[in-house]
Amino acid sequence: MQPSIIEPLIGNTTKSTILQILTEKPLTLKELHHQIEKTSGKTITYQATHKAVKEMITDETLQKTGKQITINKEWVEKIGRFAAQMKAKEEQQIETKETPTEKIELDTFVDFGKLVIKFFHNAQNIKNTPAVCIMKHSWPIFGMGKTDYETLINLLKETTFYDLILNDTPLDRSFGKVLEKLGKKVKTGVTFDTNCDIVCKGQDIFYIYFSNELKEKFENMFNKFTNLEELDMNDLIKEVMGKKTKITIIHVVDQAIASDIITTAIKAYNTKSQ
């Protein structure tokens, strides 16, 4: 069986050393043997050097002109073509690799809030890269436990958060001010092309789909009330935050998509309102 064209590079220490030495200049067998011992720091028999060189000439890795031994240029070209083929194959595998995804189903908005905090806590931090939340209406953050709030506060200290709220009702602004006091950068009335709410940090993205029932409750609440004082918090927690519903989250891990979302979100945040 014919040896692989890369065998002299990785399959035999002596042959690899020979190639390393002959990249500098052609040598006689005697000179080559001396350089092998000098380079490797080990004692090797002249017969072993002769055998390795003979095999490499037979394999067309080396060629001999007179007494001078050199690397065969055609073998070098084959190595170059082989490397190019391997690179192309690797790039094709990267392009066709499926993006890791998972589907998450939740029963209540409180569970959703806790999961988002956990998500931001676990998601990778990328230096100087903020996290973003893009939402149709500002999310109420009431009804969660003390530990969840403490985790949220710590997260806001570690990473810059942008909250983009597509609507601009008085209640959206009121909820937004609460988030600003916690340390988020909030903007209402933002134009952003999306059919769902999105949270994004590092290379992780959550695409959030609320049930029609929950979306209707939010619309009624944001159209009816103008400030937090008008809200009955107990009723909000019981009928909206804690009410059983369906929230579907598609979790995607993709650095390029996440980077594009974050860049677009920050651009939208910095765009002056019309």
N, C-alpha and C positions, 0 to 999 in steps of 0.2 A: 504493500500500500504506500502510495506517495506521501511523504511527510507534508504537513500543513506549511504554508508559506510563513506563518508566524511562529512555528516551532523554534527556530533559532533565537527568537526574541524572548520566549517565555518558557520553553520546554527543557533547556539545557544550559546550565550555568557557564560551562566552558565556551559553548557556541555564542552565547550572549556576550561574553567577555571579548571574544574574537571580533565580533561585529563592532563593539564599542571601540576597540583599539584601531581597527582598520578604517573607521570613519575619519581618523586623523590623516593617514597616509598609507600607501602600499608598503608591505614589508616582505622580507624573505621568511621562510618557515622558521629559520633559526632565530631571526629577530623577533618574530611573532611569539615564539615560545618564551623568549626572555621577557617580553612585555606582559604576557599572561601571568607569569609568576610575580612580576613586579606589581601589576595592577591588583591581582587577587590576594597577594600576600601569602599564597600557599604554594607548596611544592607540587609540581605536576610533571609527569614523565614526558619526555620528548615524543615517545610513541603515542601517548594520549592526544597530544597536540596534533600530531600528524594524522591520526585517525579522524579527529573532529574536522580538520581542514579538508581531508579527502571526502568525507561525507557531505560537507557543505558545497564542495565543488560538484559532486555528483548531483546534489539537489539543486544546483544552479544558483545557490545563495552567494557563492564566491566564484571567482575566476582566476586563472593563473596565466600570466604572460611572462615567459621566461622563468625567472626565479621569483618574480614579484607576485604577491597574492593581493587581490583587491576585491571589494564588494561588487557583485554583478549589478550593473545599472538596471537591467531588465527586472531583476528581483525587487529592486527598490521601487520601480514603477508599479509592480504588482502589489507591493505593500501599500502604496499610495491609493491604488484603485480599491483595494480591500477596505482601507480605512474610510474612504469616501462612501462605499456601499454600507458599511456598518453605521456611519453617521446618518445616512439617509433613512436607514431602517429604524434607527432610534428615534429620529424626528417624526417619522410616520406613526410609530407607536405612541408617542406623546400626543400627536394630533388626534388620534383615534381613541385615546384613553377616555373612558367614561368618567364624568364628573361625579364624585361621591355625593349621594343624596340620601335623605331619609325623610319619612313622612311622620308627623307627630299629630295626634288628635287630643284635644283638651276639652274639658267639660264646662269650665267656668273662666271668667275673666280674671279672677284672683289667681287661679292656677297659671293662667297665661302670664300675668305680671311676675309671678315667682320664677317661671321658666325663663323669661327674658333676662331677669337679673342673674340667674344661674348661667345663662348663655354668655352674657357679657363677662361674667366672672371667669368662666372656663376658656373663652375664646382667646386665641393668641394675640398678644400685643405686638404690633409692628412699630418700631421706633418712628416717632414724629407723625404717625398716622392716626387720625381721630376715628371715633365710632359715630355712626349716624342712625337716627330713627326717622323714618318717613311715614307719616300717618295722615289719614283723611281727617280725623278729628283727634284732638289731644287726648291721650290716654289718662284716665283718672288713676292715681296711684294710691288710693285709699283701700283699706281692708286687708293689707298685708301685715305680717308680723314684724316685731322689733328687729329680729335678725335680718330679715329681708331689707328693711330700711337701712340698717347699719352697713350691710354689704353694698347697697346702692351708693351710699355716701362715700364709702371707701373707693368704689369704682370711679366715681366722678372726680376724685382727687388724683387718680392714676392716669386717666385718659380724658382727652377733650371730647365732649359729646355734643353733637349737633342734633337738634330736634326740628324737623321740618313739618309743619302742619299745613295741609292743603287748604283747609277752611279758615275763615277769619271771623267767626262769631264771637260775641262778647265772652261766652263761656270758654271758647278755645283760648282766648287771650288770658282769661283768669287762670285756667289750668296751666297755661304756658308760663305765667309769672311764678307760680309755685315751683315749676321745674327750674326756672332761672335762678331762684333763690337757693336751690340745691347745687347750682354750679353748671347747669347746661346752657348751651347757646341755642336759643329758641327763636323761631321765626314763623309767624302765621301768614296765611294767604299766599303760600308758595306754589308756583307752577312746577309740577314734576309729573312726567309721563309714567303713570303706574296704575294698574287695576287692583292693587292690593297694598296693604301696609308692609313696610320693609324695615328690618333692622340689620345692621352690618357692622362687623368689627373684624379686623385682620383679614383672613381669607374666608371667614364664615358669613353666610347670608341666611336670614330667615325671611321667607315670603309668607305673609300672614293673611289668612282668609277667614273672616268672621261670617257666621251664619247670617242669613237675611233677617232673621228675628232680632239678633243682637244689633245689626246695623240699623234696623228700624228704631230700636230703643235709643240708640245713640243719636240718631237724627232728631227724634222727638225731644230728647233732653237738651241738645245743643240749640234747638230752635225755640224751645220754651223758656229756658232760664238765661239770665244775662250775667249772673255772678254767682260765686260760691255760696254766699249767704242765703240765697234763695233755695239752695238744695237741702233736702232732708238727707243727711249722710246715712242714717240708718236705712232709709228707703233705697238710697243709691246702692249701698252695699248688698242689701237683700235682693232687690229686684233687677239690678244690672250686673254688679260685680260678682255676686255669689250665685246668681240664678243659673241653673243648668242650661247649657246651650251646646253649640258645636263650634270649635275653633280649630282650623286645620293649618298646620305649619309645614312648609317644605323647607328643609334645611339643606343648603348647598355649600359645598366647600370648593371654592374656585378663586384663586388669587387675582386673576385678570378681571373677572366680573366684579368682584368685591372692590377692587381698585377703581374701576370705572364708575360704580355706584357712588363711592365716597367722593371721588373727584367731581362728579356731576352734582351731588348734593351740596358740597361746599360752594360750588359756583352758583347754585340756586340761592343759597343762603346769602351770598355776597351781592346778588343782583338787587338793584333798587326796586322797590315796589312801584307798580304803575299808578 
